[in-house]
């Protein structure tokens, strides 16, 4: 099955793009083909993937126009290292798109409609969402099969994640999503083992989620190397392959692999 994974958080700086990029590269190295769709007006994937800023019509905003002809504007990234990852870029033009979605008769379902009418061939489609619970994440929710929630180990971020869950349950019912997108789990981010509050919150998170049958994945450590790697437009696996933080994504990737099964296609990975 094709997995459509929405990376959603209503807190800025929670590591959504970092998670999206590293899951994509990890899957690519396991011979899966991945499409990254940038729903963020900040266009973070353009920076994190080392791409040039696109023209407005070559972004996801062009896909969401009524006159979309089915040709997805997909740009290969990290081509020196893999042939298995493409990006549909975002940018400030999506701010206008978000306003238009509110007035569109099928605004919440528009991305799902595009993926139904003009399917992507990749094994996994990852939606990198903005740090809001507005029209763009709502559209991602209606189009995805699974969501994953990166969260910082701070009280404000945890409270925000609780609000996100309320939003998820309400809109799954309101939009009559069937099947309901599955919550893949929470991914604690920017974990600093030296901070006692981080250790305490990390220890308590699995128990808090257990009664809702939501998985807590291993934490992604806080490291300046993630910032350095993103500045070069690379995942940490390429930027500094010996750094242990690159393995923090391994369990999450492995769980995705169990859901996907064997790759549909076997493009050569460099």
Secondary structure, DSSP 8 states (H G I E B T S, - for coil): --EEEEE--SSTTS-HHHHHHHHHHHHHHTT--EEEEE--TT-HHHHHTT-----GGGSHHHHTSTT--S----EE-STTT-SSEEEE---THHHHHHHHHHHSTTGGGHHHHHHHHS----SEEEEE--SSSSHHHHHHHHH-SEEEEEEESSHHHHHHHHHHHHHHHHHHHHTT-SS--EEEEEEEESB-TT-HHHHHHHHHHHHHHHTTT--EE---B--HHHHHHHHTT--HHHHTTT-GGGGGGHHHHHHHHHHH-S-S------
